[in-house]
Amino acid sequence: MRVDLFDFELPEELIALRPARPRDSARLLHAPTGGAFEDLTVRDAPALLRPGDLLVFNDTRVIPARLKGVRYRDDSRVFVEATLHKRASASEWIAFARPGKRLKVGDRVRFGAESEGACLIAGLEATVGAKGEDGLVALKFDLSGPDLDAAIAVHGEMPLPPYIAGRRAEDEADRADYQTVYAARDGAVAAPTAGLHFTDELLRRLDEAGVERAQVTLHVGAGTFLPVKAEDTAGHVMHAEWREISPAAAAAINRAKAEGRRVIAIGTTALRSLESAADEDGRVRAETGDTSIFITPGYRFRVVDGLWTNFHLPRSTLFMLVAAFAGLDRMKAAYAHAIAHTYRFYSYGDASLLWREEPPPLEGRGQGAG
């Protein structure tokens, strides 16, 4: 499909630079498959769900993945910034580096604060092992395993999305704000932002309403922020991300489907995890490994019935996904409604609850990537 079909105009003032406080005071646009849109708040969620509905959360935890340092080569040095993207081994990360053109294989990079030419906090150095496309480099750190993790926690900053980081600096509030309350497994370099709206109190109310929960893990990579440069969706390549669906989670999801109960993904990462591990009959496999599933209109959803998600960038793979899930025309109308009613967009913005569009008859129905 042409990428320009997923374009729309968004006023810059609707890009949220801070989250709603408290989290569950954010607005919620309910978009049923038919009828009018409903302007609600996140606290209204229990009234929109049924006893027995199964919510699937992504329990990944964001690490402070943005590192600033200095490249040393002979007597020259250059300040560089690296955003960790995907772990390759106990001591190696693939990262987006700026300025990537100033790095060569074999260069040494020292990360940490500097004053008068000297690192104030020593202990995190790496060698550039390889270079790829889109500014990707392999960083082979001198530390490994838990020691490396601890050093990254000391030196790193929370990797705010570029549309926030370009307008304000990261600060201590982001350490908590850019993390879900149920985050459990370190590894993401971007937050599963749909989950940022949930509070312990809201989760308690959902439990009391008979709504069930399951958790999967997908370590969100920095590639989620990359623009789609191709003119057609067929020309775009997704970056792989690691995900795990435990036997217990797979059993809970398959039981819900067998009993005719709705499965609702909290975020596009949870949805992509489930759909990438489902067979033709919609049965989810317990599975660990990478996924690069790219969902565009024409994809036949096998598992997910509902999707709780934020409002996404124009021409992005995430807007393509919601258009595939709920219908392109429906999503264009929903986003026009959200803009007209000044909903807040992107990672720290408001939420929407979408329901799967009924697929067309088998003849003429396409199948997306994945």
C-alpha positions in Angstrom: 0.0 0.0 0.0 1.1 3.6 -0.6 2.6 5.1 2.6 0.9 8.4 1.9 -2.5 6.8 2.6 -1.5 6.9 6.3 -0.6 10.6 6.4 -2.5 13.2 8.4 -1.9 16.7 9.7 -1.2 17.0 13.5 -0.9 20.3 15.3 2.4 20.4 17.1 0.7 21.6 20.3 -1.1 18.2 20.7 2.2 16.4 21.2 2.3 15.6 24.9 5.6 16.4 26.6 4.5 15.2 30.0 2.0 12.5 31.0 -1.3 13.1 32.7 -1.2 13.1 36.5 -2.5 10.9 37.9 -1.9 8.5 35.1 -5.5 7.2 34.9 -6.9 10.8 34.5 -5.8 10.7 30.8 -8.5 10.8 28.2 -9.8 7.7 26.5 -11.4 7.6 23.1 -13.6 4.6 22.8 -14.1 3.6 19.1 -16.7 0.8 18.8 -16.9 -0.9 15.5 -20.1 1.0 14.7 -21.7 4.1 16.1 -20.4 7.3 17.5 -17.0 7.7 19.2 -17.2 8.1 23.0 -15.0 10.7 24.9 -14.1 9.1 28.2 -11.3 8.9 30.7 -9.0 6.0 31.5 -10.8 5.5 34.8 -13.9 4.5 32.8 -12.2 1.4 31.4 -13.9 -1.2 33.8 -17.3 -0.1 32.4 -16.2 -0.9 28.9 -15.0 -4.4 29.6 -16.8 -7.6 30.5 -16.2 -10.2 33.2 -13.9 -12.8 31.7 -12.2 -10.4 29.2 -8.5 -11.1 29.2 -6.1 -8.2 29.1 -2.6 -8.9 27.9 0.2 -6.6 29.1 3.8 -6.3 28.0 5.9 -6.4 31.2 9.1 -5.2 29.7 11.1 -2.6 31.7 12.8 0.4 30.1 16.5 0.7 30.8 18.3 4.1 30.7 19.5 3.3 27.2 20.8 6.7 25.9 24.5 7.0 26.5 26.7 10.1 25.9 30.5 9.8 25.5 33.6 10.5 23.5 35.2 8.6 20.6 38.9 8.4 20.9 41.2 7.7 17.9 44.9 8.6 18.1 44.9 12.2 19.3 41.4 13.1 18.1 38.2 12.9 19.9 34.5 13.4 18.9 31.5 13.6 21.2 29.0 10.9 20.4 25.6 9.7 21.5 24.5 6.1 21.4 20.9 4.8 21.9 21.0 1.1 22.7 18.7 -0.8 20.5 19.0 -4.6 20.9 21.3 -6.8 23.0 23.5 -9.1 21.0 25.3 -10.9 23.8 26.2 -10.4 27.5 28.8 -7.7 26.5 27.5 -6.4 23.1 24.7 -4.1 22.1 23.5 -2.9 18.7 22.9 0.8 19.0 21.9 3.9 17.0 24.9 6.2 17.0 25.1 9.9 16.3 27.2 11.1 14.4 27.5 7.5 13.0 29.6 8.7 10.1 32.4 9.7 12.6 32.8 6.2 13.9 34.9 3.4 12.4 35.3 -0.2 13.2 37.9 -0.5 16.0 37.2 3.0 17.5 37.1 3.2 21.3 34.2 5.1 22.9 34.2 6.1 26.6 30.8 6.9 28.1 30.3 9.1 31.0 30.1 12.8 32.1 33.1 14.9 31.2 34.7 17.9 32.7 37.8 19.7 31.3 38.4 16.8 29.1 38.3 14.0 31.7 35.6 11.5 32.5 34.1 12.2 35.9 32.6 8.7 36.1 34.8 6.0 34.7 34.0 2.4 34.0 32.0 2.2 30.8 34.0 1.8 27.6 33.3 0.0 24.3 34.9 -0.8 21.0 33.0 -0.3 17.7 32.7 -3.8 16.3 30.7 -3.3 13.1 28.6 -0.7 11.3 25.3 -1.2 9.6 22.6 0.9 7.9 20.5 3.7 9.5 23.4 4.6 11.9 23.5 1.2 13.6 26.8 0.1 15.2 27.8 -2.8 17.3 29.3 -1.8 20.6 31.5 -4.4 22.3 31.7 -3.2 26.0 34.6 -4.1 28.3 32.1 -5.1 30.9 29.6 -8.0 30.7 26.4 -9.2 32.1 25.2 -7.7 35.4 28.3 -5.5 35.6 27.5 -4.0 32.3 23.8 -3.6 33.3 24.9 -1.7 36.5 27.2 0.6 34.5 24.5 1.4 32.0 22.1 2.2 34.9 24.7 4.7 36.2 25.7 6.4 32.9 22.5 6.2 30.9 19.5 8.5 30.5 15.9 7.4 29.8 15.6 7.2 26.0 12.7 9.6 25.5 11.2 9.6 22.0 12.8 12.1 19.6 9.6 14.2 19.4 9.9 14.8 23.2 13.7 14.8 23.5 13.9 17.4 20.7 11.8 19.8 22.8 13.0 19.3 26.3 15.7 17.5 28.3 15.2 14.2 30.1 14.9 14.7 33.9 14.4 12.7 37.0 10.6 12.6 36.7 11.0 10.6 33.4 12.7 7.7 35.4 9.2 7.0 36.8 6.9 8.5 34.2 8.4 6.5 31.3 7.8 3.2 33.0 4.7 1.1 33.5 3.7 0.3 37.1 3.9 -3.4 36.3 7.3 -3.3 34.5 9.3 -6.4 35.6 11.9 -7.5 33.0 14.8 -5.2 32.0 15.5 -4.8 28.3 13.4 -2.3 26.5 14.8 0.9 25.1 11.4 2.4 24.6 8.3 2.2 26.8 5.2 0.1 25.9 3.4 3.4 26.2 -0.2 2.2 26.1 0.5 0.7 29.6 1.6 4.0 31.0 -2.0 4.9 31.8 -2.6 2.1 34.3 -2.3 2.6 38.0 -2.3 0.0 40.8 -5.8 1.3 41.7 -7.1 0.8 38.2 -5.7 -2.7 38.0 -7.4 -3.5 41.4 -10.7 -2.2 40.0 -10.3 -4.3 36.9 -9.7 -7.4 39.0 -12.8 -6.7 41.0 -14.8 -6.4 37.8 -13.8 -10.0 36.9 -11.4 -8.9 34.1 -8.4 -11.3 33.8 -4.8 -10.5 33.1 -1.8 -12.2 31.4 1.7 -10.9 30.7 4.0 -11.3 27.8 7.4 -9.7 27.3 8.6 -7.7 24.2 11.7 -5.6 24.6 10.8 -2.6 22.6 13.7 -1.4 20.4 14.6 2.2 19.3 13.5 1.2 15.7 9.9 1.9 16.8 10.7 5.6 16.3 12.3 5.2 12.8 10.3 6.9 10.0 9.0 4.9 7.1 11.1 6.2 4.2 9.7 3.9 1.5 6.9 5.1 -0.7 5.1 1.7 -0.4 4.7 -0.5 2.7 6.2 -3.4 0.8 9.6 -1.6 0.8 9.8 -1.1 4.6 11.8 -3.5 6.7 11.0 -3.8 10.4 13.8 -4.1 13.0 13.6 -7.3 15.0 12.7 -7.3 18.7 13.0 -10.0 21.3 9.8 -11.3 22.8 8.7 -14.2 25.1 5.4 -15.8 25.7 5.4 -18.1 28.7 3.6 -21.4 28.7 1.3 -20.0 31.4 0.5 -16.9 29.3 -0.1 -19.0 26.2 -2.4 -21.3 28.1 -4.5 -18.4 29.5 -4.9 -16.8 26.1 -5.8 -20.1 24.4 -8.3 -20.9 27.1 -10.0 -17.5 26.7 -10.3 -18.0 23.0 -11.7 -21.5 23.4 -14.3 -20.2 25.8 -15.3 -17.3 23.5 -13.9 -14.6 25.8 -12.3 -11.5 24.4 -8.5 -11.1 24.3 -7.5 -7.4 24.5 -3.9 -6.3 23.9 -2.6 -3.5 26.0 -0.5 -1.8 23.4 0.8 -2.7 19.9 3.7 -4.6 21.4 1.5 -7.0 23.2 -0.6 -7.4 20.0 2.5 -8.0 17.8 3.8 -10.6 20.4 0.6 -12.6 20.2 0.0 -12.4 16.5 3.6 -13.4 15.7 3.2 -16.5 17.8 -0.2 -17.7 16.6 -1.0 -20.5 14.1 -3.6 -20.3 11.4 -6.3 -21.4 13.9 -5.4 -18.6 16.3 -3.7 -20.9 18.9 -0.8 -19.1 20.6 2.5 -20.9 21.0 4.7 -20.5 24.1 7.7 -19.0 22.3 10.9 -17.1 22.8 12.8 -15.3 20.2 12.8 -12.4 17.8 9.9 -11.0 15.8 9.8 -8.5 13.0 6.1 -8.8 12.2 4.9 -5.8 10.2 1.1 -5.5 10.2 -0.7 -3.5 7.5 -4.2 -3.4 6.2 -5.1 -6.8 4.7 -3.6 -8.7 7.6 -5.9 -11.4 9.1 -5.8 -11.1 12.8 -5.9 -14.5 14.6 -5.9 -13.7 18.3 -6.6 -10.2 19.4 -10.2 -8.8 19.6 -9.5 -5.4 21.2 -6.6 -3.0 21.3 -5.8 -0.4 23.9 -3.3 2.0 22.4 -2.1 5.6 22.3 -2.4 8.0 19.3 0.5 7.4 16.8 2.6 9.3 14.3 1.4 9.9 10.8 3.0 7.5 8.2 4.2 5.3 11.1 4.1 1.5 11.3 2.0 1.9 14.4 -0.7 3.9 12.6 -0.6 1.3 9.9 -1.2 -1.4 12.5 -4.2 0.3 14.0 -5.6 0.9 10.5 -5.2 -2.8 9.8 -7.0 -3.6 13.1 -9.9 -1.2 13.1 -10.1 -0.1 9.4 -8.2 2.7 7.7 -11.3 4.9 7.2 -12.4 4.3 10.8 -9.0 5.3 12.1 -8.8 8.4 9.9 -12.1 9.4 11.3 -11.1 8.6 14.9 -7.9 10.6 14.6 -9.7 13.5 13.1 -12.1 13.4 16.1 -9.2 13.2 18.5 -7.5 16.2 16.9 -10.7 18.3 16.8 -11.3 17.5 20.5 -7.6 18.2 21.4 -6.6 14.8 22.6 -2.9 14.5 23.5 -0.8 12.4 21.1 2.2 10.0 21.2 4.1 8.4 24.1 2.9 10.6 27.0 -0.5 11.2 25.4 -4.0 9.9 25.7 -5.4 6.5 25.0 -7.9 4.8 22.7 -9.8 1.5 22.9 -10.4 -0.1 19.5 -12.2 -3.2 18.4 -11.2 -5.5 15.5 -12.9 -4.7 12.3 -14.8 -7.7 10.9 -12.8 -9.2 8.0 -14.2 -9.1 4.5 -15.2 -12.4 2.8 -12.3 -14.7 2.2 -12.2 -13.9 -1.5 -10.3 -10.7 -2.0 -8.9 -10.6 1.5 -5.2 -10.0 1.7 -2.5 -11.2 4.2 0.0 -8.8 5.6 3.6 -9.6 6.6 4.3 -11.9 9.4 
